[in-house]
Amino acid sequence: MLILGLVLVLAACDTAKEFTLKIDATEGGTVTPKPGTYKHPENTLVDLKVVADDGYEFTKWEGDKVAIFDAEKGEYKIKMDGNKSIKAIFTAIGEDPVDPEDPVDPEPFIPTEPVPANPAGEKIVDINYYEIEKGGSVEVVQVETNDVLSVVAPSGATIYAYDVGDFSNYGEIQFYVCAEDEVQLKPILQNPDWNFHLAPTVIINGDGQWKHVIVKIEDYGKEYKEGSDLDLTNVKKFAFELATDGNFCMTNPVGVLK
């Protein structure tokens, strides 16, 4: 019996999954953990920290997706749900980080059609609080007398806002999008433990007309989810990941009460 028990324990240990995390960095800063290859149990959230040297700044992560925890402090996280490889990119201050062989970003698309009135609801955050990760730009521009978000970004970039709070009284998220070419957006909600709840992709036809977008709260997690159940009373990150390259404008999303 003792031998059988030992065999079962060893078998259980053998089935525990581990994944490899490879970390690299350019010159101009330090990364914690330092560059190298590490093994972590499946679904571990690994803490990452970057510190730029004098005369340098941290520009971005290359490789697999890294979540921002506190960008001002250089703190990030990566979930080990597979083998991962990442590289921290530091750039000399004043140096153009864009490869001269890279294509030039297009001029932002500014609609000529009047901006429709946003649906009645509560704005999720102030329109100036939205940021972007994984490349591209997001800025507030005026169309007529209305403030809208102008987004120029590659596929895989994410528009987001942090610490957005209580969504439990909302039945839907609504806003308008205007683009010349088709845009696909993946709606995302996350809690402070960085669970991940994805709603079905929103497709906006690019014809220069404003399109009404509705994302039902109940649909978050239907397309994909990982981690704990979604706590709507404490939403940490409200985001849209681009599934296509995008050059478009959008009104400030609002939460429509149930």
C-alpha positions in Angstrom: 0.0 0.0 0.0 2.8 2.4 0.9 4.5 1.8 -2.5 1.2 2.2 -4.3 0.6 5.5 -2.5 4.1 6.7 -3.4 3.5 5.8 -7.1 0.2 7.7 -7.1 1.9 10.8 -5.6 4.7 10.7 -8.2 2.2 10.2 -11.0 0.2 13.2 -9.8 3.4 15.3 -9.7 4.3 14.2 -13.2 0.9 15.4 -14.5 1.3 19.0 -13.1 1.9 21.2 -16.2 4.8 23.6 -16.3 5.4 26.2 -19.0 8.6 28.1 -20.1 8.9 31.8 -19.9 11.8 33.3 -21.9 12.6 36.9 -21.0 14.9 39.2 -23.1 15.6 42.9 -23.1 17.4 45.5 -25.2 20.1 47.7 -23.7 18.9 50.8 -21.8 17.2 49.3 -18.7 16.7 46.4 -16.4 14.0 43.7 -16.2 12.9 41.7 -13.2 13.2 38.8 -13.4 16.4 39.3 -15.3 16.7 38.0 -18.9 16.7 34.2 -19.0 14.5 31.2 -19.2 12.2 30.2 -16.4 9.7 27.5 -15.7 6.3 28.2 -14.0 3.3 26.1 -13.1 0.3 26.4 -15.4 -1.8 29.6 -15.0 0.7 31.3 -12.7 0.6 35.1 -12.8 4.2 36.1 -13.1 5.2 39.6 -11.9 7.4 41.7 -14.2 9.1 45.0 -13.6 11.0 47.3 -15.9 13.3 50.2 -15.0 14.8 52.4 -17.6 18.4 53.7 -17.3 19.2 57.4 -17.3 18.7 58.7 -20.8 16.4 55.9 -21.8 12.7 55.1 -21.5 10.7 51.8 -21.7 8.9 51.7 -25.0 7.0 48.4 -25.1 6.9 44.6 -24.8 7.5 42.5 -27.8 6.4 38.9 -28.1 3.5 37.3 -26.2 0.8 39.4 -24.5 1.8 41.2 -21.3 -0.9 42.8 -19.1 -0.3 46.3 -17.6 -0.5 46.3 -13.8 0.8 49.8 -13.0 2.5 51.4 -16.0 3.8 54.4 -14.1 5.7 52.0 -11.8 6.8 49.8 -14.6 4.8 46.8 -13.2 3.3 44.2 -15.5 2.0 40.6 -15.4 2.0 37.7 -17.7 -0.2 34.6 -17.3 1.5 31.2 -17.9 -1.2 29.4 -19.9 1.4 28.3 -22.4 5.1 28.7 -23.3 5.8 32.5 -23.5 8.6 34.6 -25.0 8.8 38.3 -24.3 11.3 41.1 -24.9 11.5 44.5 -23.1 12.3 47.3 -25.5 14.1 50.4 -24.2 14.7 53.4 -26.4 17.1 56.4 -25.9 15.1 59.5 -25.1 14.8 61.6 -28.2 15.5 58.6 -30.5 12.7 57.7 -32.9 11.7 54.1 -31.8 10.1 53.4 -35.2 12.0 51.4 -37.7 12.5 53.5 -40.8 11.5 50.5 -42.9 8.1 50.3 -41.1 5.1 51.7 -43.0 4.1 55.2 -42.0 0.9 55.4 -39.9 -2.0 56.8 -41.9 -3.6 60.1 -41.1 -6.4 59.7 -38.6 -9.8 59.4 -40.2 -12.2 62.2 -39.2 -15.9 61.7 -40.0 -17.8 64.2 -42.0 -21.2 62.8 -40.9 -22.8 64.5 -37.8 -22.1 62.7 -34.5 -25.2 61.0 -33.2 -26.3 61.6 -29.6 -25.0 58.9 -27.3 -27.7 56.6 -25.9 -29.0 57.5 -22.4 -26.7 56.0 -19.9 -23.8 56.5 -17.5 -20.4 57.2 -19.1 -17.9 54.4 -18.1 -15.0 56.8 -17.6 -14.2 60.3 -18.7 -13.3 60.2 -22.4 -9.8 61.5 -21.7 -8.9 58.5 -19.6 -8.7 56.0 -22.4 -5.2 54.6 -23.3 -3.8 52.1 -25.8 -1.3 49.3 -25.6 0.4 47.2 -28.3 1.0 50.1 -30.6 -1.1 52.8 -32.3 -2.6 56.0 -30.9 -5.8 57.1 -29.2 -6.7 60.7 -28.7 -9.7 62.9 -28.1 -10.7 65.0 -31.1 -13.6 67.2 -31.9 -16.1 66.4 -34.7 -18.2 69.5 -35.0 -18.6 70.3 -31.2 -18.5 66.7 -30.0 -15.6 65.0 -28.3 -14.9 61.6 -29.7 -12.0 59.1 -29.6 -9.8 58.9 -32.7 -8.0 55.5 -32.9 -5.3 54.6 -35.4 -3.9 51.2 -34.4 -2.8 47.8 -35.7 -4.5 44.5 -35.2 -3.8 43.3 -31.6 -3.7 46.7 -30.1 -6.1 47.3 -27.1 -8.0 50.5 -26.1 -8.6 50.4 -22.4 -9.5 52.2 -19.2 -8.5 51.1 -15.7 -10.4 51.1 -12.4 -13.8 51.6 -13.9 -15.8 50.2 -11.0 -19.3 48.9 -10.7 -21.1 47.4 -13.8 -23.7 45.5 -11.9 -26.5 47.9 -12.7 -25.8 47.9 -16.5 -27.6 45.7 -19.0 -25.6 46.9 -22.0 -22.7 49.0 -23.1 -23.5 51.3 -26.0 -21.6 53.7 -28.3 -21.1 54.7 -31.9 -18.2 53.9 -34.3 -17.4 55.5 -37.7 -14.8 54.1 -40.1 -13.9 54.1 -43.8 -12.8 50.4 -43.7 -14.2 47.5 -41.7 -13.2 47.4 -38.0 -13.5 44.4 -35.7 -13.4 45.0 -31.9 -13.2 42.4 -29.1 -15.0 43.6 -25.9 -13.1 42.7 -22.7 -13.8 43.0 -19.0 -11.3 42.1 -16.3 -11.3 42.1 -12.4 -8.3 43.0 -10.2 -7.1 39.3 -10.3 -6.8 39.7 -14.1 -9.4 37.1 -15.1 -10.4 37.5 -18.7 -13.9 37.7 -20.1 -14.4 38.3 -23.8 -17.7 39.1 -25.5 -18.4 38.2 -29.2 -16.5 40.3 -31.7 -18.2 43.5 -32.9 -17.9 44.1 -36.7 -18.3 47.7 -38.0 -18.8 48.1 -41.7 -16.5 50.8 -43.1 -18.7 53.1 -45.1 -18.1 56.5 -43.4 -21.4 56.3 -41.5 -21.8 56.1 -37.7 -22.8 52.6 -36.5 -24.6 51.9 -33.3 -22.8 49.3 -31.2 -24.5 47.4 -28.4 -22.6 44.9 -26.1 -24.8 43.0 -23.7 -23.2 42.6 -20.2 -24.4 39.0 -20.1 -22.4 38.2 -23.3 -19.0 38.9 -21.5 -17.3 35.5 -21.2 -19.4 33.8 -23.9 -16.7 34.1 -26.6 -13.9 33.2 -24.2 -13.0 33.4 -20.5 -10.2 32.3 -18.1 -9.7 32.7 -14.4 -12.4 33.4 -11.8 -16.0 34.3 -12.5 -16.6 37.9 -13.5 -17.4 40.2 -10.6 -19.4 43.1 -12.1 -19.2 45.1 -8.9 -15.4 45.6 -9.2 -14.3 45.9 -12.9 -10.6 46.7 -13.1 -10.2 46.9 -16.9 -12.7 47.8 -19.6 -11.2 47.3 -23.0 -11.6 46.6 -26.7 -8.9 44.6 -28.6 -8.6 45.3 -32.3 -9.0 42.1 -34.4 -8.2 44.2 -37.6 -6.0 47.2 -38.3 -8.2 50.2 -37.4 -8.5 53.9 -38.3 -11.8 55.1 -36.8 -13.6 57.3 -34.4 -15.9 56.2 -31.5 -18.1 58.0 -29.0 -17.5 57.6 -25.3 -19.1 54.3 -24.3 -22.0 54.4 -21.8 -23.5 51.9 -19.5 -27.2 51.5 -20.1 -29.1 50.6 -16.9 -31.1 47.4 -16.8 
